[in-house]
Structure formats: structure tokens, C-alpha cells
Amino acid sequence: MLKNSAGKRFMFRYVPDVFRKQYAETEEEADRWYTDPDNNRRPPELLPRDEVARAINNEVKEGRGSPSGGVFLDIASRLPAEEVKRRLPSMYHQFKELAGVDITKEPMEVGPTCHYVMGGVEVDPDTAATAGTVQGLFAAGEVSGGMHGSNRLGGNSLSDLLVFGKRAGEHAASYTDALPSRPRVAQSDVDAAVETALAPLSRDGGENPYTLQQDLQAVMGDLVGIIRRKGELEESLVRLAELRERVAKVSAAGGRRYNPGWHLALDLRNMLVVSECTAKAALEREESRGGHTREDFPAMQPEWRQVNLVCSLDGDKVRLEQKPLPKMRPELIQLFDRTELSKYLTDEELAEFDALAEEAAK
């Protein structure tokens, strides 16, 4: 169970209306669910993780958070010590060794963090070929975007990887087999890439890459986090521009052999690009949907469901454009349960879905 600093189970106050019939309204019913799930509703701590994350964030914001800025997760009162160790061996040892907390006897502090990137490289759904200007590039898994919509269901990442990994591999092989010749890379491009890669090792007086990474994490965590606001998103873009100038002068100690600092120095540029894409898209999308929550635009807006936000590089500048969402295929529409969709779509969106479903059934 989750408790705030006052020792109260707070999740009962954060059950959205669309889930209210499925989750317990009292602690007594929630407790009975563990031994009699057929006749009692689930505890609200088991709501979708974006809902739990928002609830935790709000408790912290209102001054009821734990000392480290989260809340307390108590499993000691639910399971015997040996059962905890058997089912959660890694968690038990990590808390014991790193935090000095015995989770078989006392609550642990938990809080929301970045777990998964639902956006990614734009790919063709049938071939996994990227939609950009680089021919012969294929992407699958978390690096690709579009599979999970506004919120990923638990377990779907593995399914995504298996299905689209197979498609990417097959079509990459077909692509190379069909090439009339193997194009050669210009030596000037190779020389430029080598110079860029080696630059942090030869640069004097630059900043430590780990310091820059920590500053980037702070910007994204504080300003582009779970609950987003226009002013903070605009500030994040200013801070990211400042970081870009600092990263351009990054230096790494040591040599080429096993040098994680050097690798990080090279990765920082890509981290900044992804961060800027995320911040710009979050600022542009003036609604709340799935894992994206705008405090200043708390409701879903039907017009935004029809829009994908796509970033691309124009030189060294990130360009953001709105693209219409591809029309869903009829065979896919028929797989959806309308009752489930009613939890997530507005009335206008449901009417559109009904029209598409009727057309698909013809």
C-alpha cells in the first residue's frame, strides 16, 4: 500500500471517474481483495502507473511527501518476510545495501521516474523502415515511435520488440539483397566523423560530461516532468539551449580504451536532441492525454487526437511539425472494445469511432 508522510493511504482520493467502478472505495474492501478478489474490487494502488505517478506527484507538491521527495510503499504489512525475499530478492538487497532499509520490516520510499520513451524514430508499420531521409535505416523496439499511442500498457514493450524486430530484420535483409551495388561512404565523411568523435579527448578546459548529464537530468526532471506547465516548458527550452553551448565544449579524460566518460561526451548531443524534441512537443500539445499531463490544459481535446508531432533536424535546429494521424485500418478497429474506449475518448471521438467501426463491418 502507498502512504503519505501523514501515514494515510491517499490513492482513494485519486481514482478517476472512468475507473471508479473497478476499484475499492474503502480500505476495508481493498484489504479484502487480497484474499477474495472475486467478490471485492482492486486497491487503487493498482491503478495504471500514470495515474499513480500523478497522485504521488500531487501529494509531494502539497507537502505530504517523504523526506526524499516521494511517498512510502509498505509491503511489510502485507507479506511475510520470507515471501518478500523470495518474490523480490533484488529489491530487498538493493534497499538493504544502498539505503539501509529492510523492506520486510519497514516501508520504503518510492517516487515516479522516467521509465520508458513512447516516442521515437518514425517508422513504416509494415516494414519498420524509417520515414526520414536516411535510406536503408530500420528501427524497432523502444527506439521507434507510434506503437503505444499516448500510454504504454505493461508488457507491450516485449511484444513490440518481437513483432517489429522480426519485420525490421526481414525487410532490412530484403532491402540489401535488392541493392544493385553497395554504395561507398565518401572518405571526407569518414574523416569528419572521426574528427567529431575524437574531439572531446583532445579538447582542453571543457566541462566534465557527467556534470553536464546531471544538469540535463535536472532540467528535464524539474521542468518537463510528470506534470507540465507552459512557463516551465518554455524555461526548459532556454536551459537546453544553454546546455547545448556547454556540451559543444565538453572534454573527456583518458584514452580510447574503455572510456565511459568519452562515450557519454558523444551521447550528450543526442540526449539534447531528444530532450528538446520532448519539450517542444509537450509545449505544443495543449491538452492532457495518457502519459502527457498539462496542468494548464487538463482535459483531452478531440482535435489533438488526430495529430502526431514529428521532430526533425534542420541543420542543428530541431524543427517541429504537426502531421495528421494515419487512418486506422478496418481490421484493427474491430479489435477494440467500445466499453474500454469510452474510458479514454471524448464523446466526439467515440462518435467518430462508431462511424469507422460501422464502415469496417460492411
HELIX and SHEET records of a PDB file:
HELIX    1   1 MET A   11  TYR A   14  5                                   4    
HELIX    2   2 ASP A   17  GLN A   22  5                                   6    
HELIX    3   3 GLU A   27  TRP A   33  1                                   7    
HELIX    4   4 PRO A   44  LEU A   46  5                                   3    
HELIX    5   5 ARG A   49  LYS A   61  1                                  13    
HELIX    6   6 ALA A   81  ARG A   87  1                                   7    
HELIX    7   7 PRO A   89  GLN A   94  1                                   6    
HELIX    8   8 PHE A   95  ALA A   99  3                                   5    
HELIX    9   9 GLY A  141  VAL A  143  5                                   3    
HELIX   10  10 ASN A  156  ALA A  178  1                                  23    
HELIX   11  11 GLN A  187  SER A  202  1                                  16    
HELIX   12  12 PRO A  209  LEU A  223  1                                  15    
HELIX   13  13 LYS A  230  VAL A  247  1                                  18    
HELIX   14  14 PRO A  260  GLU A  284  1                                  25    
HELIX   15  15 PRO A  302  ARG A  305  1                                   4    
HELIX   16  16 PRO A  330  ILE A  333  1                                   4    
HELIX   17  17 ARG A  338  LEU A  341  1                                   4    
HELIX   18  18 ASP A  347  ALA A  361  1                                  15    
SHEET    1   A 3 LEU A   2  LYS A   3  0                                        
SHEET    2   A 3 VAL A  71  LEU A  73 -1                                        
SHEET    3   A 3 MET A 108  VAL A 110 -1                                        
SHEET    1   B 2 VAL A 121  GLU A 122  0                                        
SHEET    2   B 2 SER A 144  GLY A 145  1                                        
SHEET    1   C 2 ILE A 227  ARG A 228  0                                        
SHEET    2   C 2 THR A 293  ARG A 294  1                                        
SHEET    1   D 2 VAL A 307  ASP A 314  0                                        
SHEET    2   D 2 LYS A 317  PRO A 324 -1                                        
END                                                                             
